């Protein structure tokens, strides 16, 4: 039956015990009861409450038919079943409570002092126990909030059928929660093991909005069928122990943890994103696999993820140090505010952006890239093994970068950069906004500094091409162990390069100075203002400096080849000033003018230019070819070997007083002026004018030729000149001690002075002379005529002269001499015309073999000693005329104003000719003791003061062919005989007669004409002075008699 007990109910056992109480009431029940040994059952149609504590040893079953149940006294339940109630409040103070809740529409509120075992369902659930655990004995379904609190016990809701909504755990030791759906949780506990999604559907675990989850120990988050973990729902948690995230089935979608402490996370693979915001270190106990974004923030603490992780995208914020390891597929990392070091290890491509103090990335495959701006204020260390490194974002800003290993590396830095590339197998391409500092080993290098210098802080080793650009700044790569292969300087202000081995260098645009030092051959080209190139070869190196393209140096180029060769022979080279040193041989080509100084060039030097070459220094063999001139630089030019010069149509002017040549060759020149401080050996010379001055002998190599189309002046000072080749002088001036010159064409010899002798031959053409002085001997040999260009001035001033010509000596004039001895030979045609002004002269040998006129015309003022005069004797033109000096052929015409014509040597014929004319108004013809021996085939005319009878070789001329107009003709007398009984006096010359011995006028008959010897020591021949002068004028063509004496 259903009762209607409307008031309070009190059940009492006056003695014994209550066994079972069972109440079925149509109204509420307010029960007070003594302890019940077995069961208590209340079915009411209203609220169930109590007025005192209940003790039920057995089962307590309560049904309030959707009304409230309030049992908040100090009850002692064992097993409790609550059904069909609105709000239920249970308090149990004893051994614990087993409760089944069925159809609790509102809140089931349980307070206990010991363990609570619960199953069933409620609209909301609140359990608090002071000493025991909170357990589920079977599935619990709570549609609203669940609030659990156990001071010292555990919470274990591990029934697989639990269906909880939000769970707040105010306090607990270890918490285990299983839930069919999602878990929303907050609260405080020691450990947490949360399993959601047991209904086979993806689910999630999240915190209650705005409420924190505080776990001092391990946190295990389990999604039975995958889903999301979101512990970032407007709350910051305190997960102090390790966190384990697991998907029993399905996949983890997103994990988001916001923690007020560090996070040590173990997780199953995450399909999408992993987000951790921590206020402490972030670490892991095993590998992470995150297919989406991994976002980590440790709030300036440490992130250490060194397991075999598999990330996709990683974002790290506000961290002191971060260490990532990724073993698959590569990853992208964004770093924001990494206070110290970001360390990344990967097996695939690493893409990084953001900012950190230091960065360390190592990948075994895939390479390293910046995906956006990367700012690293400290050290960056990169290792991509056999893959590439690409940091090319135009706002990336690094500080110091070390590339341990890479295939190719491309780096862009907004500001200054220090780069140490330990091993880049292929190419390094680096651009810095300001100063770029380099070191390391690489296959190729392309380095650019936009506004700063490029420098080195250690050795750079580049096995391939190097390209450097530092616009308006300097490049200084001078570590002694640098080793480049091919280096190109695209742009720089100054560049200083050192290479321990060979180097190929091209400077495309260098504003100022390039200084380069190598340990082996330097190959160079490009454009610069100044160049300092030095080769310091190792013992096994060859050394040398060569070009592989045009080399343009606008100002000064300094080369030190270290004993190797200098070979700069590109046709487009353009130097200004070159200083070369320590080379074996040197070849330089310049498209324009060149100034060069050299020292210690042991082998040959070849210079080619298209404008003036200014040269000085010390060479061995030297060859210069230019279309401009060649001239001395600031110092002397010293060439120990062969100097070969080709100036085209331009001039050579090597006039430094200290120049010193050995062998000189001039292929072509306009005009040449050259000084030599020592001897010089001339090879082939081809020039216009030639002015050569030496302080030593000037000689000529065998089979060589000097050709000077203009005037030539050769001065050996006190040394000798010996130019015995087939030379081609046109006009020549000589100065030397001795000079020997052979010329193969007509020659004009200008005023020349020789210390001792001159020997000059023209093998073709005439020899025209001005004045020649030689202390000893002058020998002139002309293939054609020997011509006087000095008018009446002296041509030859010497002791002995030997003259030879083919078509006349003194052609159309005479040779004016001041000599003591003459030898003359004319071989083909023409006359020998000599005028001598010395005190006396010996005609050692005068031979004219000319076949036409063949005359010998000789004038002098003093005595003439004749050894041999030989002319042809078969020339028979008329001779005895009023002008005998210009008539006849094969004629000896001799005239002396004051001297005699005397024999010299043996009595062989002194004169052999067709005709003979001798005029000597103050002298004699021979002496009585030594008459002249004549071999004359034609006629003889004598006009002297006295003609001592000469000796004629047979056949002598017929008397009709002899004209003797001498003042005192002596005929066939060897001694003078007195005719008046006076003492006979023998004299050689009338001038030997002391006229003071004659005291009276006496007539001496020496011929058909008388001679008067006056007392006053005057004598006369019966002619007046005027008649004598007229006779002298007619005979000689001159206007005065030598002394102006009256005869």
KAZI-V759426 format. One record per backbone hydrogen bond with DSSP energy under -0.5 kcal/mol. CO is the residue of the C=O (numbers start at 1). NH is the residue of the N-H. E is the energy in kcal/mol with one decimal. If there is no record, write none. Layout:
co,nh,e
CO,NH,E
CO,NH,E
//
This chain:
co,nh,e
1,3,-0.6
3,26,-6.1
4,6,-1.1
7,30,-0.5
9,32,-3.2
11,34,-1.7
12,14,-0.6
18,37,-4.1
19,38,-3.1
21,41,-3.3
23,43,-3.3
24,3,-3.0
25,45,-0.5
27,45,-1.2
27,46,-0.7
29,31,-0.6
29,49,-3.1
30,9,-3.9
31,51,-1.3
31,52,-0.7
32,11,-3.6
35,18,-1.0
35,37,-0.5
36,57,-3.1
38,58,-2.5
39,21,-2.7
40,61,-3.7
41,23,-3.9
42,44,-0.5
42,63,-2.3
43,25,-3.6
47,29,-3.0
48,70,-3.2
49,31,-2.6
54,76,-3.2
55,36,-3.3
55,57,-0.5
58,78,-0.5
58,79,-1.6
59,40,-3.1
59,61,-0.6
60,62,-0.5
60,81,-4.0
61,42,-3.2
62,83,-3.2
63,44,-3.4
67,86,-2.3
68,48,-2.5
69,71,-0.6
69,89,-2.9
71,91,-2.1
73,75,-2.7
75,93,-3.3
76,56,-2.5
78,98,-2.6
79,60,-3.3
80,100,-3.6
81,62,-3.6
82,102,-4.2
83,64,-1.3
84,66,-4.4
84,67,-0.7
85,105,-3.2
86,106,-2.8
87,69,-3.5
88,109,-4.3
89,71,-3.8
90,111,-3.6
91,75,-0.7
92,113,-1.2
97,99,-0.6
97,117,-3.9
98,80,-4.4
99,101,-0.5
99,119,-1.6
100,82,-4.1
100,102,-0.6
101,103,-0.5
101,121,-2.8
102,84,-1.8
103,85,-1.3
103,105,-0.8
104,123,-1.4
106,123,-1.5
106,124,-2.2
107,88,-3.7
107,109,-0.7
108,110,-0.6
108,126,-3.4
109,90,-4.0
110,128,-2.7
111,92,-3.5
112,130,-1.7
115,97,-3.5
116,118,-0.5
116,135,-4.4
117,99,-4.4
118,137,-2.2
118,138,-1.0
119,101,-3.4
120,141,-3.2
121,104,-1.1
122,143,-1.9
123,144,-1.7
124,108,-3.0
125,147,-3.6
126,110,-4.2
127,149,-2.1
128,112,-3.6
129,151,-2.1
132,153,-0.6
133,116,-3.2
133,135,-0.5
134,156,-3.5
135,118,-2.9
135,137,-0.5
139,120,-2.9
140,142,-0.5
140,163,-4.2
141,122,-2.7
144,165,-0.7
144,166,-0.9
145,125,-3.2
146,168,-4.5
147,127,-3.0
148,170,-2.7
148,171,-0.8
149,129,-3.1
153,173,-3.2
154,134,-3.3
154,156,-0.5
155,157,-0.5
155,176,-3.8
156,136,-1.9
156,158,-0.6
157,178,-3.5
159,162,-1.4
162,180,-4.0
163,142,-3.4
165,184,-1.5
166,146,-2.7
167,169,-0.5
167,186,-2.0
168,148,-3.8
168,170,-0.7
169,188,-3.3
171,150,-3.7
173,190,-3.6
173,191,-1.6
174,155,-3.5
175,193,-3.3
176,157,-4.9
177,195,-4.0
179,198,-2.3
180,199,-2.1
181,197,-2.1
182,184,-0.5
183,185,-0.5
183,206,-3.9
184,167,-3.6
185,208,-1.5
186,169,-3.2
187,214,-4.7
189,216,-2.5
190,217,-4.3
191,175,-2.2
192,220,-5.0
193,177,-3.5
193,195,-0.5
194,196,-0.5
194,222,-4.6
195,179,-2.0
196,224,-3.8
197,200,-1.0
203,228,-1.8
204,183,-2.5
205,230,-3.8
206,185,-2.6
208,211,-3.2
212,187,-3.1
212,214,-0.5
213,215,-0.6
213,238,-2.5
214,189,-2.5
214,216,-0.5
215,240,-4.0
215,241,-0.7
217,241,-1.2
218,192,-2.9
218,220,-0.5
219,221,-0.6
219,244,-4.4
220,194,-4.1
220,222,-0.6
221,246,-3.7
222,196,-3.3
222,224,-0.7
223,226,-1.1
223,248,-1.7
223,249,-0.8
226,203,-3.0
226,225,-0.5
227,253,-4.5
228,205,-2.2
228,230,-0.5
229,256,-3.1
230,207,-1.5
231,258,-2.5
232,234,-1.6
233,210,-2.9
235,237,-0.5
237,260,-6.1
238,215,-2.6
238,240,-1.1
241,264,-0.6
242,219,-3.5
243,245,-0.5
243,266,-3.9
244,221,-4.9
244,246,-0.5
245,268,-2.1
246,223,-3.8
246,248,-0.6
251,227,-2.1
252,271,-4.8
253,272,-2.9
254,229,-3.6
255,275,-4.2
256,231,-4.7
257,259,-0.6
257,277,-3.5
258,237,-2.8
261,279,-1.4
261,280,-0.7
263,265,-0.7
263,283,-3.8
264,243,-4.6
265,285,-0.9
265,286,-0.6
266,245,-4.4
269,252,-1.1
269,271,-0.5
270,291,-3.6
272,292,-2.4
273,255,-3.0
274,295,-3.9
275,257,-4.1
276,278,-0.6
276,297,-2.3
277,259,-4.8
281,263,-2.7
281,283,-0.5
282,304,-3.6
283,265,-2.8
288,310,-3.3
289,270,-4.5
289,291,-0.5
292,312,-0.6
292,313,-2.1
293,274,-3.6
293,295,-0.6
294,296,-0.5
294,315,-4.6
295,276,-3.8
296,317,-3.5
297,278,-4.8
301,320,-3.2
301,321,-0.9
302,282,-2.9
302,304,-0.5
303,305,-0.5
303,323,-2.9
304,284,-0.5
305,325,-1.6
307,309,-2.5
309,327,-3.6
309,328,-0.5
310,290,-2.5
312,332,-3.1
313,294,-3.6
314,334,-3.6
315,296,-4.3
316,336,-3.6
317,298,-1.2
318,300,-4.2
318,301,-0.6
319,339,-3.3
320,340,-3.0
321,303,-3.3
322,343,-4.5
323,305,-3.8
324,345,-3.1
325,309,-0.8
326,347,-0.8
331,351,-3.1
332,314,-5.0
333,335,-0.5
333,353,-2.0
334,316,-4.0
334,336,-0.5
335,355,-3.3
336,318,-1.9
337,319,-1.4
337,339,-0.9
338,357,-1.9
340,357,-0.7
340,358,-3.0
341,322,-3.2
341,343,-0.6
342,344,-0.5
342,360,-3.8
343,324,-4.1
344,362,-3.3
345,326,-3.5
346,364,-1.9
349,331,-2.7
349,351,-0.5
350,369,-3.4
351,333,-4.8
352,371,-1.4
352,372,-0.7
353,335,-3.2
354,375,-3.8
355,338,-1.4
356,377,-1.8
357,378,-2.8
358,342,-2.6
359,381,-3.7
360,344,-4.2
361,383,-2.3
362,346,-3.1
367,350,-2.7
368,390,-3.9
369,352,-3.1
369,371,-0.5
373,354,-3.3
374,376,-0.5
374,397,-3.4
375,356,-2.4
378,399,-0.5
378,400,-2.0
379,359,-2.8
380,402,-4.1
381,361,-3.4
382,404,-2.9
382,405,-0.8
383,363,-3.8
384,387,-2.3
387,407,-3.9
388,368,-2.7
389,410,-3.9
390,370,-2.1
390,392,-0.6
391,412,-2.3
393,396,-1.7
396,414,-3.3
397,376,-2.7
399,418,-3.4
400,380,-3.7
401,403,-0.5
401,420,-3.9
402,382,-3.6
402,404,-0.8
403,422,-2.4
403,423,-1.2
405,384,-3.8
405,385,-0.5
406,425,-2.7
407,426,-2.9
408,389,-3.2
409,429,-4.1
410,391,-5.2
411,431,-2.9
413,433,-1.6
415,433,-1.1
415,434,-1.2
417,419,-0.5
417,437,-3.7
418,401,-4.6
419,421,-0.6
419,439,-1.2
420,403,-2.8
420,422,-0.9
421,441,-3.3
423,406,-1.7
423,425,-0.5
424,443,-1.2
426,443,-0.9
426,444,-2.6
427,409,-3.2
427,429,-0.5
428,430,-0.5
428,446,-3.6
429,411,-3.4
430,448,-2.9
431,413,-3.1
432,450,-3.2
433,451,-0.7
435,417,-3.0
435,437,-0.5
436,455,-3.4
437,419,-4.6
438,457,-1.5
438,458,-0.6
439,421,-4.0
440,461,-3.9
441,424,-2.3
442,463,-2.2
443,464,-2.5
444,428,-3.0
445,467,-3.7
446,430,-3.3
447,469,-2.3
448,432,-3.3
449,471,-0.8
453,436,-3.6
453,455,-0.5
454,476,-3.8
455,438,-3.0
459,440,-3.3
460,462,-0.5
460,483,-3.7
461,442,-3.1
461,463,-0.5
464,485,-0.7
464,486,-1.9
465,445,-3.2
466,488,-3.9
467,447,-3.6
468,490,-3.4
468,491,-0.9
469,449,-3.3
470,473,-2.3
473,493,-4.6
473,494,-0.6
474,454,-2.6
475,496,-3.5
476,456,-1.1
477,498,-2.6
479,482,-1.9
482,500,-4.2
483,462,-3.0
485,504,-2.8
486,466,-3.5
487,506,-3.2
488,468,-3.6
488,490,-0.8
489,508,-2.6
489,509,-1.0
491,470,-4.3
492,511,-3.1
493,512,-3.1
494,475,-3.0
495,515,-3.7
496,477,-3.6
497,517,-2.8
499,519,-1.0
501,519,-1.1
501,520,-1.3
503,505,-0.5
503,523,-4.0
504,487,-4.7
505,525,-1.9
506,489,-3.9
506,508,-0.7
507,527,-4.4
509,492,-1.5
509,511,-0.6
512,529,-2.0
512,530,-3.1
513,495,-3.2
513,515,-0.5
514,516,-0.5
514,532,-3.6
515,497,-3.5
516,534,-3.2
517,499,-3.4
518,536,-3.4
519,538,-1.5
521,503,-2.7
521,523,-0.6
522,524,-0.5
522,546,-3.5
523,505,-4.7
524,548,-0.7
525,507,-2.7
526,552,-4.3
527,510,-1.6
528,554,-2.5
529,555,-3.3
530,514,-2.8
531,558,-3.7
532,516,-3.4
532,534,-0.5
533,560,-2.7
534,518,-2.6
534,536,-0.5
535,537,-0.6
538,541,-1.9
544,522,-3.1
545,567,-3.9
546,524,-3.1
550,526,-3.5
551,553,-0.6
551,574,-2.7
552,528,-2.5
552,554,-0.5
555,577,-2.2
556,531,-3.1
557,579,-3.4
558,533,-4.0
559,581,-2.2
560,535,-3.4
561,544,-1.1
561,564,-1.9
564,584,-3.2
565,545,-3.6
565,567,-0.6
566,587,-3.6
567,547,-1.7
567,569,-0.6
568,589,-3.3
570,573,-1.8
573,591,-4.5
574,553,-2.4
576,595,-2.4
577,557,-3.6
578,597,-3.0
579,559,-3.8
580,599,-1.9
581,561,-1.9
582,563,-3.3
583,602,-2.4
584,603,-2.7
585,566,-3.2
586,606,-3.6
587,568,-4.4
588,608,-3.1
592,610,-1.2
592,611,-1.0
594,614,-3.9
595,578,-4.0
596,616,-2.2
597,580,-3.5
598,618,-3.7
599,582,-1.3
600,583,-1.6
600,602,-0.8
603,620,-0.8
604,586,-2.6
605,623,-3.1
606,588,-3.7
607,625,-3.5
608,590,-4.0
609,627,-0.8
611,628,-0.7
612,594,-3.2
612,614,-0.6
613,615,-0.6
613,631,-3.4
614,596,-4.0
615,633,-1.8
616,598,-1.5
617,638,-3.8
618,601,-0.7
619,640,-2.6
620,641,-2.7
621,605,-2.3
621,620,-0.5
622,644,-4.3
623,607,-4.2
624,646,-3.0
625,609,-3.2
629,613,-3.2
630,653,-4.4
631,615,-2.8
636,617,-3.7
636,638,-0.5
637,639,-0.5
637,660,-2.9
638,619,-3.4
639,662,-0.6
641,662,-0.6
641,663,-2.5
642,622,-4.1
642,644,-0.6
643,645,-0.5
643,665,-4.2
644,624,-3.6
645,667,-3.1
645,668,-0.7
646,626,-3.7
647,650,-2.4
650,670,-5.5
651,630,-2.2
652,673,-3.4
653,632,-1.7
653,655,-0.7
654,675,-3.2
656,659,-1.7
659,677,-4.4
660,639,-3.1
662,681,-3.8
663,643,-3.7
664,683,-4.3
665,645,-3.8
665,667,-0.5
666,686,-1.9
668,647,-3.5
670,688,-1.7
671,652,-3.7
672,691,-3.5
673,654,-3.5
674,693,-3.3
676,695,-1.5
678,695,-0.7
678,696,-1.2
680,682,-0.6
680,699,-3.0
681,664,-3.0
682,701,-2.6
684,666,-2.3
685,707,-4.3
687,709,-2.8
688,710,-2.1
689,672,-3.6
690,692,-0.5
690,713,-4.5
691,674,-4.0
691,693,-0.5
692,715,-4.0
693,676,-2.9
697,680,-3.3
697,699,-0.6
698,722,-3.8
699,682,-4.3
701,704,-1.4
705,685,-3.4
705,707,-0.6
706,708,-0.5
706,728,-4.3
707,687,-2.9
708,730,-0.9
710,730,-0.7
710,731,-1.3
711,690,-3.0
712,733,-2.5
713,692,-4.0
713,715,-0.5
714,735,-2.1
715,694,-3.7
716,719,-2.4
719,737,-3.9
720,698,-3.3
721,740,-2.8
722,700,-0.9
722,724,-0.6
723,742,-2.9
725,727,-2.1
727,744,-5.2
728,708,-2.5
730,748,-2.7
731,712,-3.1
732,750,-3.5
733,714,-3.7
734,753,-1.8
735,716,-4.1
735,717,-0.5
736,755,-3.4
737,756,-4.1
737,757,-1.4
738,721,-3.4
739,759,-3.3
740,723,-4.8
741,761,-3.1
742,727,-1.5
743,763,-4.6
743,764,-0.5
747,749,-0.6
747,768,-3.9
748,732,-3.8
748,750,-0.7
749,770,-2.7
752,773,-2.8
753,736,-1.5
754,775,-1.0
756,776,-3.3
756,777,-1.4
757,739,-1.7
758,779,-3.9
759,741,-3.4
760,781,-2.9
761,743,-4.2
761,763,-0.6
762,783,-1.9
765,783,-0.5
765,784,-2.4
766,747,-3.1
766,768,-0.5
767,787,-3.4
768,749,-4.6
769,789,-3.4
771,752,-2.5
772,797,-3.4
773,754,-3.7
776,799,-0.7
776,800,-3.3
777,758,-2.1
778,780,-0.5
778,802,-3.7
779,760,-4.1
780,804,-2.6
781,762,-4.0
784,806,-3.0
784,807,-1.5
785,767,-3.6
785,787,-0.6
786,810,-4.1
786,811,-1.6
787,769,-3.3
787,789,-0.5
790,793,-2.5
795,772,-4.1
795,797,-0.5
796,798,-0.5
796,818,-3.4
797,774,-3.1
799,820,-2.4
799,821,-1.8
800,778,-2.6
801,803,-0.5
801,823,-3.0
802,780,-3.6
803,825,-2.6
804,782,-3.9
805,827,-2.4
806,828,-1.6
806,829,-2.4
808,786,-3.3
808,810,-0.6
809,833,-4.2
810,813,-2.5
814,816,-0.6
815,817,-0.6
815,835,-3.3
816,795,-3.8
816,796,-2.4
817,837,-2.7
818,798,-1.8
820,842,-2.5
821,801,-2.8
822,844,-1.3
822,845,-1.6
823,803,-4.0
824,847,-3.7
825,805,-2.8
826,849,-4.4
828,851,-2.6
831,809,-2.9
831,833,-0.6
832,834,-0.6
832,857,-3.7
833,815,-3.3
834,859,-2.5
835,817,-4.5
836,861,-0.6
839,863,-0.8
841,843,-0.5
841,865,-3.5
842,822,-3.0
842,844,-1.3
843,867,-2.9
843,868,-1.7
845,824,-3.6
845,847,-0.5
846,870,-3.9
847,826,-2.8
847,849,-0.5
848,872,-0.7
853,890,-4.0
855,832,-2.3
856,858,-0.6
856,893,-3.9
857,834,-3.5
858,895,-2.3
859,836,-3.5
860,897,-1.7
861,898,-0.5
863,841,-1.8
864,866,-0.6
864,902,-3.8
865,843,-4.3
865,867,-0.6
866,904,-2.4
868,846,-2.5
869,912,-3.4
870,848,-2.5
872,914,-0.8
874,876,-0.6
878,888,-0.7
879,881,-1.6
883,886,-1.6
884,887,-0.9
890,914,-2.2
890,915,-2.0
891,856,-3.1
891,893,-0.7
892,894,-0.6
892,917,-3.9
893,858,-3.9
894,919,-3.0
895,860,-2.4
896,922,-0.5
900,864,-3.6
900,902,-0.6
901,926,-3.9
902,866,-3.7
910,869,-1.9
911,935,-3.2
912,871,-3.7
913,937,-2.0
914,938,-2.5
915,892,-2.1
916,941,-2.9
917,894,-3.0
918,943,-3.0
919,896,-2.2
920,923,-1.9
920,945,-1.8
923,945,-1.6
923,946,-1.7
924,901,-3.2
924,926,-0.8
925,948,-0.6
930,903,-0.6
930,927,-1.5
932,934,-0.6
932,951,-3.3
933,910,-2.5
933,911,-1.8
934,953,-3.4
935,913,-2.2
935,937,-0.5
939,916,-1.9
940,963,-3.6
941,918,-2.4
942,965,-3.6
943,920,-2.7
944,967,-3.3
945,968,-2.0
946,925,-1.3
946,948,-0.7
947,970,-2.2
950,952,-0.6
951,934,-3.6
958,961,-2.4
959,962,-1.6
961,940,-3.3
961,963,-0.5
962,964,-0.5
963,942,-3.1
963,965,-0.6
966,969,-0.6
968,947,-1.3
968,970,-0.6
969,971,-0.5
970,972,-0.6
984,986,-0.5
985,987,-0.6
989,992,-2.7
990,993,-1.9
993,995,-1.0
994,997,-2.0
995,998,-1.3
997,999,-0.7
1000,1002,-0.6
1002,1004,-0.6
1002,1013,-0.6
1003,1005,-0.5
1004,1006,-1.0
1004,1011,-0.6
1006,971,-0.6
1009,1006,-0.6
1011,1004,-0.9
1012,1014,-0.7
1012,1020,-0.9
1014,1017,-1.1
1018,1014,-1.5
1020,1012,-1.3
1024,1028,-2.2
1025,1029,-2.7
1026,1030,-2.1
1027,1031,-2.4
1028,1032,-2.6
1029,1033,-2.5
1030,1034,-2.6
1031,1035,-2.2
1032,1036,-2.8
1032,1037,-0.5
1032,1038,-0.6
1033,1037,-2.0
1041,1044,-1.1
1045,1047,-0.5
1047,1021,-1.6
//
